[in-house]
């Protein structure tokens, strides 16, 4: 028999329950004494899932790009033709949804009538309802969303980098698809995607706030019916080590060139705990290498090569992994050259032990603070648990990281052959150029 | 630490440069790197560097610090004490040269601010409402950007910013907030001591001009190389928080254009499919409202007509009971959520201090309960369209792969 398990971190004084519900849905409940209760249900289905096949099928079936996101929009349509937002309005919950490359997530926050709102959420994702007419109308709305995103230089920069780093991995694909790709979507496309992917065994529910596991189970018992085991697979093509392209350049209306330098990481462990450890090591290393305390960042800024704000981050999960820095520069190519030579030098010299200790403190503080807020806890649980990890393990993992770990990852991850850059350049005015 | 100062073209740029300069270093940590190292050692003490905004015609200059609670620090480091030291060092022991701030710090602060002003164009969702507001209030102080104009930033000198800093310390109303698990006694004592060395003069009076009439609607149209066009409508609401109209305006905004069951979302987006986003927001001190949406250029007239039609319906009192209930519940929930987030709690009380009405979140919920349909309709009747800003997207992108 599957039983409720209690996960505890004595270091943090935090805990949550894992409940394998009889319907097939895994439920995670994190009781916390706050005003706001937060719930999110995640479906293991995102923009990267472009081909699937059911058990027994030989061939994969292709789905138009943007289907997962389109389905997310349309799941708010209820069986009686009304909108789920109307139901949430009656309970006072603030509902929303988002789609990423790997996940579709529906969520709400509330300060009262939690059980009623949870029932709406579960009912909504379990029971699709769309008409051809409403699907056609939604295309106009999503087309505007796509155009808005395509006008955003930061989005263009991100996808430009993904298309440079990856040849096969579906990180290349825009989550919402394109105006052309969504044109092929019909009510049938959505029904099919729902029946394949929205299986309770392929979903997980996360709740954090002033709640008990019993209250959550009671709602799940009422709303959900047992699902058969999910029996499909999605197509994943192996990603070669080599880049797709070294550079991506696009002109847009920006005040100064924007750059985003990324390195593709090809060393991804099958072991979730190892992945969590590598994520922590890289979080520390990134602060050592690129925060305001780093000589490299300071030198670039003092000499006018970059603007004040520069962001950086490591994304690491079973399906893909890369490290990115991005900012604004009058001359991205110079920044790129300095970045490459800086990393070569640090790889030779090793990480400064004092900087390592400082940045380990930073990561510890960030980890502790991430347990302050119900919505952040839910998002954290979702990201880590769906990748097979346990969010409460993080403080212990951070404590175990050594300078040697940092040097090992520093020397194996950064490599010019796997480094690409995306650049958004200001639009060249032809009249100006002629002068 | 928040300084409230009149938003004025002659001082806005220099005031806003002050935190940008001070947050680069002090006598004890004489540079950005040394300061960053020290903050990292204090378990990621995070300092704001350019938290500057306006509420009505008041410019607010903030210096914030976010830190780990001492009870969560594993090795006994006194993070709170360290944070108070850093704040006092930055603000009361800055690096000076003659009668001015450090020249390199001033140059950095000016360049960063000018980069920020230029980069507004990068994000069209923010740029359109910014331009609409600028056009609508071009003859009022509210039309001044919170960081001042490009020309004024460029003209600022180490001496002129230092003078602004001294004026701020001596003559601006200052409100210090501390939200945490304990330690407020230490915070009070630290800042009392720090300010004891400052001779405080006459405090600069704060005021906001509220425009309640519109002669004629102004249309502004600009072209930008983007796929999507942006429509921003600027309104004069005729009701402010100082008039006691906060609760009714919050309800009106909720029903009209805030969130997924509002009129704008349900009609302009869901029924007509004209946009992905369409929402309203208000400045309750200035008495202005803005509606923003992203649309196809050829749908401008249709979108504008529908936005105004929805406002007309509210003016006529055509509000369903369910809408009223939903707005109350949504606001009640949003207000209660304030208690979960220190910065939200700070912003709540900062807003009330600026309006001069000391209302707690719980009291606000009571006020909201008592708002009627008639109250909302009467308030809506006073709302006047002032400026239509249309950023017409002319499309086009150029991609080049190497």
Interface residues (C-beta under 8 A of the other chain):
Chain A: X34 X35 X36 X83 X85 X86 X88 X89 X90 X91 X92 X93 X94 X95 X109 X110 X111 X112 X137 X138 X140 X141 X142 X144 X145 X147 X148 X150 X151 X152 X153 X154 X156 X245 X246 X247 X248 X249 X250 X251 X252 X253 X254 X255 X256 X258 X287 X291 X292 X293 X294 X295 X298 X301 X304 X307 X308 X328 X355 X358 X359 X361 X362 X364 X365 X366 X368 X369 X373 X374 X427
Chain B: X32 X33 X35 X36 X37 X40 X41 X43 X44 X49 X68 X72 X74 X108 X111 X112 X115 X118 X119 X120 X121 X122 X123 X124 X125 X224 X225 X226 X227 X228 X259 X260 X261 X266 X269 X270 X273 X274 X275 X276 X277 X294 X295 X296 X322 X325 X326 X329 X330 X332 X333 X334 X336 X337 X339 X340 X341 X393 X397 X398 X399 X400 X401 X402
